[in-house]
Amino acid sequence: MNERSIAVHGLGYIGLVHAGALAALGWRVVGVDIDHAKRAAFARGESLISEHGLAPLLRAAHEEGACLLYTSPSPRDRTRS
């Protein structure tokens, strides 16, 4: 795997598919989502959505270490507009 990294914001229907495809192309993917269940599934290499071919893609990326990183956004600073 190369050293390219990318963050995908939102691990729903569009973001998760993009994350899986990018990981399959050799990118290290950092998934960002406010939903803990989506972040946890992504960190395990699992999919919470039904998309043909996505589950094995994510599982392979997870086994290769491409999707092990995930993050939770920090709380919004309410003093800023």
C-alpha positions in Angstrom: 0.0 0.0 0.0 1.2 3.5 -0.7 1.2 6.5 1.7 -1.7 8.4 0.2 -4.4 9.3 2.8 -7.8 10.8 2.4 -10.7 11.7 4.7 -14.3 10.8 3.8 -16.9 12.9 5.6 -20.1 11.0 6.0 -20.2 7.2 6.0 -23.7 6.8 4.5 -24.7 5.6 1.1 -22.3 7.8 -0.8 -19.4 8.2 1.6 -19.1 4.5 2.5 -19.0 3.4 -1.2 -16.4 6.1 -1.9 -14.4 5.1 1.1 -14.4 1.4 0.0 -13.5 2.2 -3.6 -10.6 4.5 -2.5 -9.3 1.9 -0.1 -9.4 -0.7 -2.9 -7.3 1.7 -5.0 -4.6 1.9 -2.2 -5.6 5.0 -0.3 -5.6 5.0 3.5 -9.1 6.2 4.4 -10.1 8.1 7.5 -13.8 7.9 8.0 -15.7 10.8 9.7 -19.3 10.6 10.7 -21.3 11.8 13.7 -23.1 8.4 13.9 -21.1 6.1 16.3 -22.6 2.9 14.7 -21.3 3.9 11.3 -17.9 4.8 12.6 -17.7 1.5 14.6 -18.8 -0.6 11.6 -16.3 1.2 9.3 -13.5 0.6 11.8 -14.4 -3.2 11.8 -14.5 -3.3 8.0 -18.2 -3.8 7.9 -21.1 -2.1 6.1 -24.4 -1.0 7.5 -25.9 -0.5 4.1 -26.7 -3.0 1.4 -24.7 -2.3 -1.7 -23.7 -5.1 -4.1 -20.0 -5.9 -3.6 -19.4 -3.3 -0.8 -19.1 -5.7 2.1 -16.2 -7.8 0.7 -14.5 -4.6 -0.5 -14.6 -3.1 3.0 -13.5 -6.4 4.6 -10.5 -6.7 2.3 -9.6 -3.0 2.9 -9.8 -3.6 6.6 -7.6 -6.7 6.5 -5.0 -4.7 4.5 -5.1 -1.9 7.1 -6.5 0.7 4.8 -9.7 1.4 6.9 -8.5 1.0 10.4 -8.4 4.7 11.1 -11.6 6.5 12.0 -12.4 9.6 13.8 -15.2 11.4 15.6 -15.7 15.1 14.9 -15.0 17.3 17.9 -17.9 19.2 19.4 -18.8 22.4 17.6 -17.5 25.5 19.2 -20.8 27.3 20.0 -19.0 30.6 20.6 -18.2 30.9 16.8 -20.7 31.7 14.1 
